[in-house]
Amino acid sequence: MYTEVPTPQPAKGEVLIKVGACGLNNTDINTRTAWYSKSVDAELGNGRTDGFEEADAGDGTWGSGSLNFPVIQGADVAGEIVGVGEGVEAARIGERVMIDPWLLGHSDWLNTENSGYFGSEADGGFAEYTIVRAANAVPVNSTLSDAELATFPCAYTTAENLVQRTAPRPGETVVITGASGGVGSAAIQLCRLRGCKVIAVASPAKAALLLELGAAIVIDRNTPDLEAAIRKAAAGPVDIALDVVGAPMFMPLINALRQGGRYSTSGCIAGQMAEFDLRQLVYKDLQLTGATICPPGTMQRVVGMIETGALKPLLAETYPLRDLAAAQQAFMTKSHVGNIVVTP
């Protein structure tokens, strides 16, 4: 719902940001449809809006905490600091910044009770103004537009964490599912920067752009025998599988891994329930990891790569904030490459 609310005021240690642009991501949809709740059995973005009828009220967020509305969503903010709270240097006013969406605690940041997400556990950037603690407003020096910068925060920090969890080495072969989405397209770039060969799994209609990003080969996501297609593209088994798709691709990816291969996932947009042959894990010495909470410093590392031009923004479409509902509908069709952004 688009409505007028008072401009937020920064508290101690916070800054007020005039939002230049805010990107969309799956977390917005997951939260809005109660998909995170373990009692909801539905694919992300399948058009369902009745998730709350099945959801357990106590585990409706990414961290299995309770879901509290109303909330202003939107994690991917680029803008300008226009006000500061107590304890924040006034010299920060006028800084161009991107928001690090991970509101990590100062002790055990992997404790979900101690770590929140901007636009989920705190009001986010689908607004003209937003507030965040000063440490999460990361200065950026770039010629990119606010809309282009807003394609980075969620997708690229997620992808950097996803990639880091498998510790890729130069010369290794990586297969990436959902390669045309925000996280997948970011992972292609991040793996290429590490000297890896990338096999992308996506729609053939998006292949040209993924090849331009650095993928060596693009496999049709609807290939009947995905494992065989991956092995053919790699001329053998692969070292690493990075997955955001989930159930339908899980076992083909596991089967395509070499002895001692690594699998990491940051999403399961096409299905969260997968059958798993444990013999593959045990007798192939595989490493399987989840990748959600990003370690401290991840956003700063991403911003550094943006500033040097190592990362390319993929801005699919821009909508005015007033048309956020239409933007989310477009986002859920998954017909775009990169990210969709709204501007106030």
Secondary structure as the mmCIF struct_conf table of DSSP 4:
data_model
#
loop_
_struct_conf.conf_type_id
_struct_conf.id
_struct_conf.beg_label_comp_id
_struct_conf.beg_label_asym_id
_struct_conf.beg_label_seq_id
_struct_conf.end_label_comp_id
_struct_conf.end_label_asym_id
_struct_conf.end_label_seq_id
HELX_LH_PP_P HELX_LH_PP_P1 PRO A 6 PRO A 8
TURN_TY1_P TURN_TY1_P1 LYS A 12 GLY A 13
STRN STRN1 GLU A 14 GLY A 23
HELX_RH_AL_P HELX_RH_AL_P1 ASN A 26 ARG A 32
TURN_TY1_P TURN_TY1_P2 THR A 33 TYR A 36
BEND BEND1 SER A 37 SER A 37
TURN_TY1_P TURN_TY1_P3 LYS A 38 SER A 39
TURN_TY1_P TURN_TY1_P4 LEU A 44 GLY A 45
BEND BEND2 ASN A 46 GLY A 47
HELX_RH_AL_P HELX_RH_AL_P2 GLY A 51 GLU A 54
HELX_RH_3T_P HELX_RH_3T_P1 ALA A 57 ASP A 59
BEND BEND3 THR A 61 THR A 61
TURN_TY1_P TURN_TY1_P5 TRP A 62 GLY A 63
BEND BEND4 SER A 64 SER A 64
BEND BEND5 PHE A 69 PRO A 70
STRN STRN2 ASP A 76 VAL A 84
TURN_TY1_P TURN_TY1_P6 GLU A 86 GLY A 87
BEND BEND6 VAL A 88 VAL A 88
HELX_RH_3T_P HELX_RH_3T_P2 ALA A 90 ARG A 92
TURN_TY1_P TURN_TY1_P7 ILE A 93 GLY A 94
STRN STRN3 ARG A 96 ILE A 99
STRN STRN4 TRP A 102 LEU A 103
BEND BEND7 HIS A 106 SER A 107
TURN_TY1_P TURN_TY1_P8 TRP A 109 LEU A 110
TURN_TY1_P TURN_TY1_P9 THR A 112 ASN A 114
STRN STRN5 GLY A 116 TYR A 117
STRN STRN6 PHE A 118 PHE A 118
TURN_TY1_P TURN_TY1_P10 GLY A 119 GLU A 121
STRN STRN7 ALA A 122 ALA A 122
BEND BEND8 GLY A 125 GLU A 128
STRN STRN8 TYR A 129 ARG A 133
HELX_RH_3T_P HELX_RH_3T_P3 ALA A 134 ASN A 136
STRN STRN9 ALA A 137 PRO A 139
BEND BEND9 THR A 143 LEU A 144
HELX_RH_AL_P HELX_RH_AL_P3 ASP A 146 LEU A 149
TURN_TY1_P TURN_TY1_P11 ALA A 150 THR A 151
BEND BEND10 PHE A 152 PHE A 152
HELX_RH_AL_P HELX_RH_AL_P4 PRO A 153 GLN A 164
TURN_TY1_P TURN_TY1_P12 ARG A 165 THR A 166
TURN_TY1_P TURN_TY1_P13 PRO A 170 GLY A 171
STRN STRN10 THR A 173 ILE A 176
BEND BEND11 THR A 177 GLY A 178
TURN_TY1_P TURN_TY1_P14 ALA A 179 SER A 180
BEND BEND12 GLY A 181 GLY A 181
HELX_RH_AL_P HELX_RH_AL_P5 GLY A 182 LEU A 193
TURN_TY1_P TURN_TY1_P15 ARG A 194 GLY A 195
STRN STRN11 LYS A 197 ALA A 202
HELX_RH_3T_P HELX_RH_3T_P4 PRO A 204 LYS A 206
HELX_RH_AL_P HELX_RH_AL_P6 ALA A 207 LEU A 213
TURN_TY1_P TURN_TY1_P16 GLY A 214 GLY A 214
BEND BEND13 ALA A 216 ALA A 216
STRN STRN12 ILE A 217 ASP A 220
TURN_TY1_P TURN_TY1_P17 ARG A 221 ASN A 222
BEND BEND14 PRO A 224 PRO A 224
HELX_RH_AL_P HELX_RH_AL_P7 LEU A 226 ALA A 234
TURN_TY1_P TURN_TY1_P18 ALA A 235 ALA A 235
BEND BEND15 GLY A 236 GLY A 236
STRN STRN13 VAL A 238 ASP A 243
BEND BEND16 VAL A 244 VAL A 245
HELX_RH_AL_P HELX_RH_AL_P8 ALA A 247 ALA A 256
STRN STRN14 LEU A 257 THR A 265
BEND BEND17 SER A 266 SER A 266
TURN_TY1_P TURN_TY1_P19 ILE A 269 ALA A 270
BEND BEND18 GLN A 272 GLN A 272
HELX_RH_AL_P HELX_RH_AL_P9 LEU A 278 TYR A 283
TURN_TY1_P TURN_TY1_P20 LYS A 284 ASP A 285
STRN STRN15 GLN A 287 GLY A 290
BEND BEND19 ILE A 293 ILE A 293
HELX_LH_PP_P HELX_LH_PP_P2 CYS A 294 PRO A 295
TURN_TY1_P TURN_TY1_P21 PRO A 296 GLY A 297
HELX_RH_AL_P HELX_RH_AL_P10 THR A 298 THR A 308
TURN_TY1_P TURN_TY1_P22 GLY A 309 GLY A 309
BEND BEND20 LEU A 311 LEU A 311
STRN STRN16 LEU A 315 PRO A 320
HELX_RH_3T_P HELX_RH_3T_P5 LEU A 321 ASP A 323
HELX_RH_AL_P HELX_RH_AL_P11 LEU A 324 THR A 333
TURN_TY1_P TURN_TY1_P23 LYS A 334 LYS A 334
BEND BEND21 HIS A 336 GLY A 338
STRN STRN17 ASN A 339 THR A 343
#
